């Protein structure tokens, strides 16, 4: 489990396709404190560490994960949002995030508003019903509050701090973004289906 509070921006150092895709990710984390088999959210996708170096770790990415996320667009040099798994007793600053991406949202509008940036995204129709104003979503692993919703389009406001410490400072029109809907919204919808 994660919180959606990004704690490092890693960099893709190498990609190798041999069966599954292996990605080497440079990090400022102290890798001496990471164990093989640890889970790290990489752009919001829970991935397992399979190899470690002094300032990098390797993860393997299955074809299933590539088909459901934007990780297939990764290239050497790309920056990615990183978050280590939540430990019992850690501060829960964002919201509960599983690292299991539900689908891809597309950036359809970007507008600066003062020092902040308003970004509108289009969610897949089957996921849009789970997104509500003032609710939470995880986008590329970042816990965010939804400002407004109109049909399948929803808006997020990025403050300067978020743009500085995550990859959101480089967002572009047309970007495909990993979307994880709020777990609570998923359970509420399931309960309504059953009643």
C-alpha positions in Angstrom: 0.0 0.0 0.0 1.0 3.6 -0.7 -0.2 7.1 0.1 0.3 8.8 -3.3 2.9 11.2 -1.7 5.8 11.0 -4.1 9.2 10.9 -2.3 11.6 10.8 -5.2 11.8 11.4 -8.9 13.7 8.6 -10.4 15.2 8.3 -13.9 14.9 5.5 -16.4 18.6 4.4 -17.0 18.0 1.3 -19.1 15.3 -0.8 -20.6 15.8 -4.4 -21.6 13.1 -6.7 -23.2 13.9 -10.3 -22.5 10.6 -12.2 -21.7 9.3 -9.4 -19.4 10.6 -5.8 -19.7 13.3 -4.9 -17.1 13.7 -1.3 -16.2 16.7 0.1 -14.3 15.7 3.2 -12.3 18.1 5.7 -10.9 17.1 6.9 -7.4 18.2 9.1 -4.5 16.8 6.5 -2.1 19.4 4.8 0.2 19.3 1.5 -1.6 21.0 -0.2 1.4 17.6 0.1 3.0 15.7 -1.5 0.2 15.4 -5.3 0.0 15.0 -7.5 -3.0 11.3 -8.2 -3.4 10.3 -4.8 -2.0 7.4 -2.9 -3.7 8.0 0.6 -5.1 5.4 2.6 -6.8 6.8 3.8 -10.1 4.6 6.4 -11.8 1.8 4.9 -9.7 2.4 1.2 -10.6 3.4 -1.2 -7.8 6.5 -2.9 -9.0 8.8 -5.5 -7.4 12.6 -4.7 -6.9 14.6 -7.6 -8.5 18.1 -6.2 -8.4 19.8 -3.4 -6.5 22.9 -1.1 -7.0 24.3 1.8 -5.2 21.9 4.4 -6.6 19.5 2.3 -8.7 17.1 -0.6 -8.7 15.7 -2.9 -11.3 12.1 -3.9 -11.7 10.4 -6.4 -14.1 7.3 -5.3 -15.9 4.9 -7.9 -17.3 3.0 -7.7 -20.5 -0.2 -7.4 -18.5 1.1 -4.3 -16.7 2.3 -2.8 -20.0 -1.2 -3.3 -21.5 -2.9 -1.5 -18.7 -0.5 1.4 -18.0 1.7 4.0 -19.7 4.9 2.1 -18.8 5.2 0.9 -22.4 6.1 4.5 -23.3 9.1 4.7 -21.0 12.4 5.7 -22.6 15.9 6.1 -21.2 16.2 9.4 -19.5 12.5 9.7 -18.6 11.7 11.0 -15.1 9.2 8.9 -13.0 7.5 9.5 -9.7 8.6 7.1 -7.0 7.1 6.1 -3.6 8.3 3.4 -1.2 5.6 1.1 0.3 3.8 2.4 3.4 5.0 1.0 6.8 2.8 0.6 9.8 3.0 3.9 11.8 3.9 6.0 8.7 2.1 9.3 8.3 -0.8 8.9 5.8 -0.5 12.3 4.0 -2.4 11.4 0.8 -5.0 8.6 0.5 -4.8 4.9 0.4 -3.3 3.9 -3.0 -2.7 0.3 -4.0 -0.5 0.8 -7.0 -2.9 -1.1 -9.2 -3.7 1.2 -12.1 -7.4 1.1 -13.3 -6.8 2.8 -16.7 -5.3 5.6 -18.5 -6.5 9.3 -18.5 -5.5 11.8 -21.2 -4.5 15.3 -20.5 -6.9 17.5 -22.5 -6.2 21.0 -21.2 -3.4 22.8 -19.3 -3.8 26.4 -18.0 -1.7 28.4 -15.6 -3.7 30.1 -12.9 -1.3 32.3 -10.9 1.5 30.1 -9.7 -0.6 27.0 -10.0 -1.5 25.0 -13.1 -5.0 23.7 -13.8 -5.0 20.4 -15.7 -8.1 18.7 -17.2 -8.0 15.0 -18.0 -10.4 12.7 -19.7 -11.0 9.4 -17.9 -12.3 6.2 -19.7 -16.1 6.2 -19.5 -16.2 3.1 -17.3 -14.1 4.8 -14.7 -15.5 8.3 -14.8 -18.4 7.4 -12.5 -15.9 6.8 -9.7 -14.5 10.3 -9.9 -16.2 13.0 -7.8 -15.5 16.7 -7.0 -13.4 16.9 -3.8 -12.7 13.2 -4.1 -9.2 11.6 -4.5 -7.5 10.1 -7.5 -3.9 8.9 -8.0 -2.4 10.1 -11.2 1.1 8.8 -12.1 1.3 7.8 -8.4 0.4 11.3 -7.1 -2.5 11.6 -4.6 -4.6 14.5 -5.9 -7.9 16.2 -5.1 -10.4 16.5 -7.9 -11.7 20.0 -8.4 -14.5 19.6 -10.8 -16.1 16.9 -13.0 -18.0 17.3 -16.2 -18.9 14.0 -17.8 -15.7 12.0 -18.2 -13.5 15.2 -17.9 -12.1 16.2 -14.5 -9.9 18.9 -13.3 -6.9 19.0 -11.0 -5.0 22.0 -9.6 -1.2 21.6 -9.2 0.5 23.9 -6.8 4.2 24.9 -7.3 5.5 22.4 -4.7 3.8 19.5 -6.4 5.2 20.6 -9.8 8.7 20.8 -8.3 8.8 17.5 -6.5 7.0 15.3 -9.1 7.0 14.9 -12.8 3.8 17.1 -13.0 6.0 20.2 -13.7 6.6 18.7 -17.2 3.0 17.7 -18.1 2.1 18.1 -21.8 -1.2 18.2 -23.7 -2.1 14.6 -24.9 0.0 12.9 -22.1 -1.4 9.5 -21.2 -1.5 9.2 -17.4 -1.8 6.2 -15.1 -5.2 6.6 -13.2 -6.1 4.8 -10.0 -9.5 5.6 -8.7 -10.1 5.9 -5.0 -10.6 2.5 -3.3 -13.5 3.8 -1.2 -15.4 4.9 -4.4 -14.9 1.4 -5.8 -16.4 -0.3 -2.8 -19.3 2.1 -2.6 -20.2 1.5 -6.2 -19.9 -2.3 -5.7 -22.2 -2.1 -2.7 -24.8 -0.1 -4.7 -24.7 -2.8 -7.5 -25.5 -5.5 -4.9 -28.4 -3.7 -3.3 
